[in-house]
């Protein structure tokens, strides 16, 4: 089953209220009242020093493909940011229609401009970037008897979407979706996109407190698997762990514009973290337009926060938390333009037949920590003059159309990165 890798809560009258997940959020006619501006509640932008980074780069000139449920191009914070894209779904509308709201939320976290207004406007981490929407079918749609789809064809449409993005002008591909289904077709599509100079970020999934099975495309060789951390820089309980985790990013208490109801939601999950990672890549690529995908990713890995114990990576943190501010100010040597920096992709290519990457799960890169090494000692994330508004309330229940796995973000295993993201 395909899962959007985040959960959503609507914000109303300064509080969080439960809403039922469906094709769209249930409409709420009451205009929300805010104790502070939406921007004040976007703690992760303050922690990442977004205002300072935007003096150097906003992501201008970079396009991020969002493979998801569609992206509405008429909401204020995304107006003028969304390009013509591709629609593989049979729901009414096109790629500028969002049958679930998930894709629009991801696009806002990447490229929201705050155009809705000083109080209610929300920002993405890369407000100068453009969004290429690619709408793919959801589980219910693919399971309908009057279509050619079936519950197992997730890799098929995902491969088509990745190839479309690879042939487009987008440099970054954001996939905040996950499924245990995978295939050689999907793996080949990822290899094709990397050969075309793209970077692919995908959420590792939100079942870290449950079965924690490998999910794709995050576990596909060459894809940058992204996990979620909270404001204390601790991996959230829901964020899955294993060799598929390459980076982590903020993914708890995320506040941004959304569809339906109050048009403002608090969300959490590896979906959100993936959007932040994709936006980070856009910021770096915008400043260094002549770098290749390999160099952008290498700098992201080299500048990520590391555990204090000196490990290169762990199965909970990957190589660390994304820190675009460091990559923008002190990127270091971006390294060779034609060498992909993640070892799993090289391993898969060498172990495959016919030059096609293997569909097997990512191998553990070396050196690494076993998943049981759950308490790496790391330095504290210090906030300097950051005002944080903590929102409380009930979480939404799973909807009929797309089940939203979730667990409350809390202290988890690996904690306290060195420095701010």
C-alpha positions in Angstrom: 0.0 0.0 0.0 1.2 3.5 -0.8 1.6 5.8 2.2 2.0 9.5 2.3 4.7 9.8 4.9 3.2 12.4 7.1 0.1 13.1 9.3 -1.9 16.3 9.4 -3.7 18.4 12.0 -5.8 21.4 11.2 -5.2 24.6 13.3 -8.2 26.5 14.4 -8.5 29.4 16.8 -4.9 28.9 17.9 -5.6 25.2 18.7 -5.4 22.0 16.9 -8.7 20.2 16.1 -9.2 16.8 14.7 -10.2 16.4 11.1 -11.0 13.3 9.1 -8.6 12.5 6.2 -10.4 11.9 2.9 -10.0 13.0 -0.7 -9.8 16.5 0.7 -9.9 17.9 4.2 -13.4 18.5 5.5 -14.4 22.1 5.0 -14.5 24.3 8.1 -16.1 27.7 7.5 -14.7 29.5 10.5 -11.6 31.6 9.7 -8.8 30.6 12.1 -7.5 33.1 14.6 -3.7 33.1 15.3 -2.0 33.9 18.5 1.1 34.7 16.4 2.0 34.7 12.8 2.3 31.5 10.9 5.9 32.3 10.2 6.5 32.6 14.0 5.3 29.0 14.4 7.6 27.6 11.7 10.3 26.8 14.3 12.4 24.8 11.8 12.9 27.9 9.6 14.3 29.8 12.6 16.4 26.9 13.7 17.9 26.5 10.2 18.4 30.3 10.1 16.3 30.6 6.9 16.1 34.4 6.9 19.9 34.6 6.9 20.2 31.9 4.2 17.8 33.7 2.0 20.2 36.6 1.7 22.5 34.2 -0.1 20.1 31.8 -1.8 16.3 31.3 -2.1 16.4 28.4 -4.5 15.9 30.6 -7.5 16.5 28.9 -10.8 16.0 25.4 -9.4 12.9 23.3 -10.1 11.8 20.6 -7.7 9.5 17.8 -9.1 6.9 16.8 -6.5 5.7 13.3 -7.2 2.5 13.1 -5.1 -1.3 13.7 -5.1 -1.1 16.8 -7.2 -0.3 20.4 -6.3 -2.9 23.2 -6.2 -1.4 26.2 -8.0 -4.1 28.6 -6.9 -3.4 28.9 -3.2 -1.8 32.2 -2.3 1.5 30.8 -0.9 2.1 28.9 -4.1 0.7 31.2 -6.7 3.2 31.6 -9.5 5.4 28.8 -8.1 3.8 25.8 -9.8 4.7 24.8 -13.4 2.8 22.6 -15.8 3.5 19.0 -15.0 2.1 15.5 -15.6 -1.0 13.7 -14.5 -1.1 9.9 -14.2 -4.2 9.8 -12.0 -7.8 9.2 -13.2 -9.3 11.4 -10.5 -11.0 14.5 -11.9 -8.7 17.3 -12.8 -5.1 17.4 -13.6 -1.7 17.8 -11.9 -2.9 21.1 -10.6 -5.7 19.3 -8.7 -4.9 17.6 -5.4 -7.1 14.7 -4.5 -5.7 14.4 -1.1 -3.9 17.6 -0.1 -0.6 15.9 0.6 1.2 17.1 -2.5 0.2 20.7 -2.0 1.5 20.6 1.6 4.8 19.3 0.4 5.1 21.9 -2.2 4.4 24.7 0.3 7.1 23.4 2.6 9.5 23.5 -0.3 8.6 26.7 -2.1 5.9 28.6 -0.2 6.3 32.4 -0.5 4.2 33.7 2.4 2.1 35.6 -0.1 -1.1 34.9 1.8 -0.1 37.8 4.1 2.0 38.8 7.1 -0.1 37.0 9.6 -1.3 33.9 7.8 1.4 33.4 5.1 3.6 30.4 5.3 7.0 29.9 3.9 8.9 27.0 2.3 12.6 26.6 2.9 13.4 27.5 -0.7 10.8 30.2 -1.6 12.5 31.0 -4.9 12.3 27.5 -6.3 9.7 26.3 -8.7 7.5 23.2 -8.4 6.9 20.6 -11.1 3.8 18.7 -10.1 3.5 15.0 -11.1 0.2 13.5 -9.9 0.2 9.7 -9.4 -2.7 7.3 -8.5 -3.4 6.5 -4.9 -4.1 3.0 -3.5 -7.9 3.2 -3.8 -7.8 4.5 -7.3 -5.3 1.7 -8.4 -7.5 -0.9 -6.8 -10.7 0.0 -8.6 -12.1 -2.8 -10.8 -12.7 -0.4 -13.7 -9.0 0.4 -14.1 -6.0 -1.5 -15.2 -4.3 -0.9 -11.8 -3.9 -3.2 -8.9 -2.4 -2.8 -5.4 0.9 -4.1 -6.6 1.5 -1.6 -9.4 3.1 1.1 -7.2 6.5 0.5 -8.7 5.1 0.9 -12.2 3.6 4.3 -11.9 6.4 5.5 -9.6 8.9 4.5 -12.2 6.9 6.4 -14.9 6.8 9.5 -12.7 10.5 9.4 -12.0 11.3 9.0 -15.6 9.1 11.9 -16.5 10.9 14.0 -13.9 14.2 12.8 -15.2 13.4 14.1 -18.7 12.2 17.4 -17.4 14.1 20.6 -16.3 13.7 19.7 -12.7 17.0 19.1 -10.8 15.5 17.8 -7.6 12.8 15.1 -7.3 10.8 15.0 -4.1 8.9 11.7 -3.3 7.1 11.9 0.1 5.5 8.5 -0.6 6.5 5.0 0.5 5.5 1.4 -0.1 7.0 -2.0 0.6 6.4 -2.8 -3.1 9.4 -2.5 -5.4 10.7 -3.8 -8.7 13.6 -3.7 -11.1 11.5 -1.2 -13.2 11.6 1.2 -10.3 15.3 0.7 -9.6 16.1 1.3 -13.3 14.1 4.5 -13.3 16.1 5.8 -10.4 19.4 4.9 -12.2 18.0 6.7 -15.2 17.3 9.8 -13.3 20.7 9.9 -11.6 22.3 9.4 -15.0 20.3 12.5 -16.2 21.8 14.5 -13.4 18.9 14.5 -10.9 18.8 14.1 -7.1 16.0 12.0 -5.6 14.9 12.4 -2.0 12.3 10.1 -0.5 10.8 9.6 2.9 11.8 6.4 4.7 8.4 5.8 6.1 6.5 6.3 9.4 6.4 2.8 10.9 9.5 3.1 13.0 7.6 2.1 16.1 6.0 -0.8 14.3 7.2 -3.3 11.7 9.8 -0.9 10.3 9.9 -2.7 7.0 12.0 -1.3 4.1 9.9 1.0 2.0 10.5 2.3 -1.5 11.7 4.3 -3.3 13.7 5.4 -0.2 15.3 2.0 0.0 16.1 1.9 -3.7 19.8 2.2 -4.5 20.7 5.8 -5.3 17.7 7.4 -3.6 18.5 9.7 -0.7 16.4 8.2 2.2 15.2 10.9 4.6 14.2 10.4 8.2 12.6 12.9 10.6 13.8 14.7 13.7 12.0 16.9 16.2 12.9 20.4 17.5 15.2 18.7 20.1 17.1 17.0 17.2 15.9 13.6 18.3 14.7 11.1 15.7 10.9 10.7 16.0 9.4 7.4 17.1 7.6 7.1 13.8 10.7 7.7 11.6 11.9 4.3 10.3 15.5 3.2 10.7 17.9 1.0 8.8 20.5 1.1 6.1 18.0 3.1 3.9 18.4 6.3 6.0 20.9 8.7 4.5 19.9 12.0 6.0 17.5 13.4 8.6 15.6 16.7 8.6 12.9 18.5 10.7 9.7 16.5 10.6 7.7 17.3 13.8 5.4 20.2 14.6 5.6 21.5 11.1 3.2 24.3 10.4 2.3 25.5 6.9 -0.6 26.2 4.5 -2.8 23.3 3.5 -6.1 22.6 1.7 -9.5 22.7 3.2 -10.8 23.7 6.6 -8.7 26.3 8.2 -6.2 26.2 5.4 -3.4 25.8 8.0 -2.1 22.5 9.4 0.4 21.1 11.8 2.0 18.0 10.3 4.6 15.5 11.1 6.4 12.6 9.4 9.2 11.7 7.1 7.2 13.4 4.2 7.8 16.8 5.8 11.5 15.9 6.4 11.9 14.9 2.8 10.5 18.3 1.6 13.0 20.1 3.8 15.8 18.0 2.4 14.7 18.7 -1.1 14.5 22.4 -0.4 18.0 22.3 1.1 19.3 20.8 -2.1 17.5 23.6 -4.1 19.2 26.3 -2.0 22.7 24.8 -2.5 22.2 24.2 -6.2 20.9 27.7 -6.8 24.1 29.1 -5.4 26.2 26.7 -7.3 24.4 26.1 -10.6 27.4 24.6 -12.2 27.7 21.8 -9.7 26.4 18.3 -10.7 24.0 16.2 -8.7 26.9 14.3 -7.3 28.6 17.4 -5.9 25.4 18.9 -4.4 24.7 15.7 -2.5 28.4 15.2 -1.5 28.4 18.7 0.1 25.1 17.9 1.8 26.5 14.7 3.3 29.8 16.4 4.3 28.2 19.3 6.0 25.5 17.3 7.8 25.7 17.2 11.6 27.5 14.2 13.0 27.2 12.2 16.2 29.8 13.2 18.8 31.0 9.6 19.0 32.6 10.0 15.6 30.6 7.5 13.6 30.1 8.3 10.0 26.5 7.2 9.9 24.0 5.3 11.9 20.8 3.5 11.0 18.7 6.2 12.7 20.5 9.4 11.6 22.1 8.3 8.4 25.0 10.7 7.8 23.3 13.4 9.9 20.9 16.3 9.8 20.8 18.5 6.7 22.5 21.9 7.3 22.2 24.0 4.2 23.4 27.1 6.0 26.8 25.4 6.5 26.8 24.2 2.9 26.1 27.7 1.7 28.8 29.4 3.8 31.5 26.7 4.0 30.8 23.9 1.5 34.3 22.6 1.3 35.5 20.6 -1.7 32.5 19.4 -3.7 34.6 16.6 -5.1 34.4 14.9 -8.5 31.5 15.8 -10.7 30.9 12.3 -12.0 31.1 10.1 -8.9 27.9 9.5 -6.9 28.7 9.8 -3.2 26.3 7.2 -1.8 28.0 3.8 -1.7 24.8 1.7 -2.1 24.3 2.9 -5.7 27.8 1.9 -6.7 27.4 -1.5 -5.0 24.1 -2.1 -6.8 25.5 -1.3 -10.2 28.4 -3.6 -9.7 26.3 -6.4 -8.4 23.7 -6.3 -11.2 23.5 -8.0 -14.6 23.2 -6.2 -17.9 24.3 -2.9 -16.4 21.0 -2.5 -14.5 21.0 -1.6 -10.8 19.8 -4.3 -8.5 16.4 -4.1 -6.8 17.8 -5.4 -3.6 17.7 -3.2 -0.4 20.4 -0.7 0.3 23.5 -2.3 1.9 24.8 -0.9 5.1 27.5 1.6 4.2 30.8 1.6 6.1 31.5 2.6 8.7 28.0 2.4 10.3 26.1 1.7 13.4 23.8 -1.3 13.9 20.2 -0.4 14.4 20.4 -1.5 18.0 23.0 1.2 18.7 20.2 3.6 19.8 21.9 6.1 22.0 24.7 7.9 20.1 26.2 10.7 22.1 25.9 14.0 20.3 26.3 17.7 21.1 23.3 19.9 21.9 21.3 21.8 19.3 21.4 25.4 20.6 18.7 27.9 19.6 19.9 31.5 19.5 17.0 33.9 19.9 14.5 31.4 18.4 10.9 31.8 19.5 9.1 28.5 19.4 5.3 28.1 19.6 4.4 24.6 20.6 1.0 23.6 19.4 -1.0 20.9 21.2 -4.1 18.9 20.4 -5.5 15.7 19.1 -4.1 13.9 16.0 -6.3 13.1 13.1 -7.6 9.6 12.5 -6.8 7.6 9.4 -9.0 8.4 6.4 -10.7 6.0 4.0 -8.7 7.0 1.0 -5.1 7.1 2.3 -4.2 5.6 5.7 -1.9 8.0 7.5 0.5 6.1 9.8 1.6 8.2 12.6 3.0 8.2 16.1 3.5 11.1 18.4 6.9 12.7 17.8 9.0 12.1 21.0 12.4 11.4 22.3 14.0 8.6 20.2 17.2 6.7 20.1 19.7 9.1 18.4 19.6 12.7 19.8 21.3 16.0 20.0 23.1 16.8 16.9 26.1 19.1 16.7 24.9 22.6 15.9 21.7 23.8 14.3 20.5 22.3 11.0 
